[in-house]
Amino acid sequence: MVFYSIHSFKLKSNPRDVKEQKNVLTVPLEDAVVDDLAWNHDGSMLAAVSKDKKIKLIDPRMEKIVSQTNCHEGSKPQKLTWLGNDHKIFTTGFSRRGERQFGFFDSRNLDQPYLI
């Protein structure tokens, strides 16, 4: 399976089954250029960080964004990963002044980060 982004009027990230030559699902990402994507441990959620400085949680079964919040405020690319079998997300990014930042979020309540 391959992830790619279509850059047009409405950006979409599409996991593609290269063997069958078809899209597995389509997730609109609201005119945001995606910096990083990560599946959780059981494949039930997809997390994305983008140039609009937000973390987005995507439910692949509903093919929509179920939650989003602001993340690191810097203009450099951000990265994220899920922490094991838990609901925790670890992010790296930069402040507005270019200082490196780390963040911990709970996917069940993105609005209350543990640390940034």
C-alpha positions in Angstrom: 0.0 0.0 0.0 1.3 3.5 -0.9 0.3 6.9 0.4 0.2 9.8 -1.9 -1.3 13.3 -1.9 -3.2 14.9 -4.8 -2.5 18.6 -5.0 -5.5 20.4 -6.6 -8.3 22.6 -5.3 -9.0 20.1 -2.5 -6.1 18.1 -1.1 -6.7 14.5 -0.4 -4.3 11.8 1.0 -5.1 8.4 -0.5 -3.7 5.0 0.6 -3.5 3.1 -2.7 -3.4 -0.6 -3.3 -0.7 -0.8 -5.9 -1.5 -4.4 -6.8 -5.1 -3.7 -7.5 -4.5 -0.2 -8.8 -7.2 1.4 -6.8 -7.6 3.8 -3.8 -8.4 2.0 -0.5 -9.9 5.2 1.0 -10.0 8.9 0.4 -9.6 11.4 3.3 -10.0 15.1 2.6 -7.4 17.2 4.4 -9.0 20.6 4.0 -6.3 22.4 1.9 -3.5 21.4 4.2 -0.1 20.1 3.0 0.6 17.0 5.1 4.0 16.8 6.9 3.5 13.4 8.5 1.0 10.5 8.8 0.9 7.6 11.2 -1.5 4.7 11.8 -2.3 3.7 15.4 -1.4 0.2 16.6 -4.6 -1.5 15.4 -5.2 0.6 12.2 -8.4 2.1 13.6 -7.2 5.7 13.5 -4.8 7.8 11.4 -3.1 10.9 12.7 -1.7 13.6 10.5 0.2 16.8 11.1 0.3 19.5 8.4 1.6 22.9 7.4 -1.5 24.5 8.9 0.1 23.6 12.3 -2.7 21.2 13.3 -2.9 17.6 14.4 -5.8 15.8 12.7 -7.3 12.5 13.8 -8.9 10.6 10.9 -11.3 7.7 11.2 -10.6 5.6 8.1 -13.9 3.8 8.3 -15.9 7.0 8.2 -13.3 8.7 5.9 -13.5 12.0 7.8 -11.5 14.0 10.3 -13.0 13.3 13.7 -10.8 15.7 15.8 -8.2 18.3 15.3 -6.2 20.8 17.4 -3.3 23.3 17.1 0.2 21.8 17.5 3.6 23.4 17.2 3.5 27.0 15.9 6.8 27.1 13.9 7.0 26.9 10.1 9.3 24.0 9.9 7.9 20.5 9.3 6.4 18.5 12.2 6.5 14.8 12.8 4.4 12.4 14.9 4.1 8.9 16.1 1.7 6.8 18.2 3.2 5.5 21.5 2.6 1.8 21.6 -0.8 0.4 22.2 -2.0 3.4 24.1 -3.9 6.5 22.9 -0.9 8.7 23.2 0.7 10.7 20.3 4.2 12.1 20.4 5.0 15.0 18.2 8.1 17.0 17.3 8.2 20.5 15.9 9.4 24.1 16.4 8.2 27.2 18.2 7.8 30.5 16.3 11.3 31.4 17.3 12.7 28.2 15.8 13.3 26.4 19.2 12.7 22.6 19.1 9.6 21.4 20.8 8.1 18.0 21.8 4.5 17.3 22.5 2.4 14.6 24.0 -1.3 14.3 23.2 -4.1 11.9 24.2 -6.1 11.0 21.1 -9.3 10.9 23.1 -8.9 14.6 24.1 -6.6 16.5 21.7 -7.5 19.9 23.2 -5.6 19.1 26.4 -2.0 18.3 25.6 0.2 16.8 28.3 3.2 18.8 27.2 4.4 21.1 24.5 
